[in-house]
Amino acid sequence: MRHRRRRTKDKKIKKILTLAALDMPSGSRCAATTTSTPIKPFIRWAGGKSRLLPRILPHVPINIENYYEPFLGGGAVFLACAARTSGRLHVADLNEHLIAAWVAMRDHQSELRPLLDWYLSNDSKEFYYEVRSTIPLGLVERAARFLYLNGVSWNHLWRENSRTGAMNVPWGDRRFKIIDDATMKTIGSVLARADIVAADFREVLVGTKRGDFVYLDPPYLPIYTQPGVEKEPTAKFNKYTAKTFEMVDLIELAEICADMSRRGVRWVMSNRDTESVRDLFPDAEIIRFTAQRSLAAQSRREVEAHQSPEAIIVGKV
Ligand SMILES: C[S@@+](CC[C@H](N)C(=O)[O-])C[C@H]1O[C@@H](n2cnc3c(N)ncnc32)[C@H](O)[C@@H]1O
């Protein structure tokens, strides 16, 4: 039953990527995307872009020298684009726990596997809260803890307290599923070409040059109906790290994007389609559409799909 469900899901993802390839301007289709099996993210992450790949991939160049993704999360776009990149893959995120998981997948798979098995054999509600309350020192131990907590937390969320930095998402009433060996091997081989750092986007983008491509997926800013009153519950989920992403960050990111365009660096950004977002990118092409989003707020009842205005912002060079 479980296998059948997984096969159906894999088929769906394959279809999405094939459609994405068909969507591309003629003459620019990527053989790797149409023929190879899509690499599925091993982390479920709020704001993950797996479902939006058909919208995003047509705007990604077919031949990339070096690839940059400074807001990595679960890396749906990164994993779909690695085959288009001949040089290095530079990926980063401010969340250190998430980055520990990516680094461990690249460098320490043989130590990670038994730890994941250990989490699986101890999995329970009480165990979740025990694990959540302590942070181990070693990188592989932190990676395994992250994968466990992310795997069973409510709605697969990772949210940090802005004062203490503690992960504070409740148990999600689900069983821990561990990543299979074949997926680990595939992801490990992609990551062999990757530089992975826990860093702020500003530090990561300084190294970009002509011929490189950057995909940007910053946290979406809350929508306010009036000062202090958030219109959308999704707004509560920009707390991926103790330091939240604010309007000042988006303004600086827009300045960096304008500079990258001037230097001939191609880039694509995903964001919420709002007037202020559109105003920040006057020289870029903006593709607007609505998407079904399912992340919501505090209680189970609020986890509902709703239409969200989305924008894909394509930098001009
Ligand atoms: C919308 S999520 C990215 C989702 C990803 N595209 C995917 O498919 O899973 C935004 C990410 O930005 C990270 N982030 C927040 N502030 C940041 C900053 N100042 N610099 C770098 N990363 C940041 C968060 O930790 C989060 O993982």
The ligand as a MOL file (V3000), in Angstrom:
LIG
                    3D

  0  0  0     0  0            999 V3000
M  V30 BEGIN CTAB
M  V30 COUNTS 27 29 0 0 0
M  V30 BEGIN ATOM
M  V30 1 C 10.9260 29.7150 1.3560 0
M  V30 2 S 12.2360 28.8890 2.1660 0 CHG=1
M  V30 3 C 13.1080 28.1460 0.8150 0
M  V30 4 C 12.3930 26.9210 0.3310 0
M  V30 5 C 13.1370 26.1640 -0.7590 0
M  V30 6 N 13.1260 26.8930 -2.0070 0
M  V30 7 C 12.5380 24.7820 -0.9720 0
M  V30 8 O 12.1250 24.4030 -2.0770 0
M  V30 9 O 12.4650 24.0430 0.0220 0 CHG=-1
M  V30 10 C 13.2570 30.2260 2.6480 0
M  V30 11 C 14.5770 29.8230 3.3160 0
M  V30 12 O 15.3530 31.0000 3.5650 0
M  V30 13 C 16.1160 30.8000 4.7500 0
M  V30 14 N 16.5350 32.1380 5.2390 0
M  V30 15 C 15.8370 33.0340 5.9910 0
M  V30 16 N 16.5350 34.1790 6.1540 0
M  V30 17 C 17.7120 34.0110 5.4830 0
M  V30 18 C 18.8570 34.8350 5.2610 0
M  V30 19 N 18.9250 36.0720 5.7880 0
M  V30 20 N 19.8750 34.3540 4.5130 0
M  V30 21 C 19.8180 33.0780 4.0090 0
M  V30 22 N 18.7580 32.2420 4.1950 0
M  V30 23 C 17.7170 32.7040 4.9030 0
M  V30 24 C 15.1870 30.0430 5.6670 0
M  V30 25 O 15.8950 29.3300 6.6600 0
M  V30 26 C 14.4410 29.1320 4.6630 0
M  V30 27 O 15.0440 27.8610 4.5910 0
M  V30 END ATOM
M  V30 BEGIN BOND
M  V30 1 1 1 2
M  V30 2 1 2 3
M  V30 3 1 2 10
M  V30 4 1 3 4
M  V30 5 1 4 5
M  V30 6 1 5 6
M  V30 7 1 5 7
M  V30 8 2 7 8
M  V30 9 1 7 9
M  V30 10 1 10 11
M  V30 11 1 11 12
M  V30 12 1 11 26
M  V30 13 1 12 13
M  V30 14 1 13 14
M  V30 15 1 13 24
M  V30 16 1 14 15
M  V30 17 1 14 23
M  V30 18 2 15 16
M  V30 19 1 16 17
M  V30 20 1 17 18
M  V30 21 2 17 23
M  V30 22 1 18 19
M  V30 23 2 18 20
M  V30 24 1 20 21
M  V30 25 2 21 22
M  V30 26 1 22 23
M  V30 27 1 24 25
M  V30 28 1 24 26
M  V30 29 1 26 27
M  V30 END BOND
M  V30 END CTAB
M  END
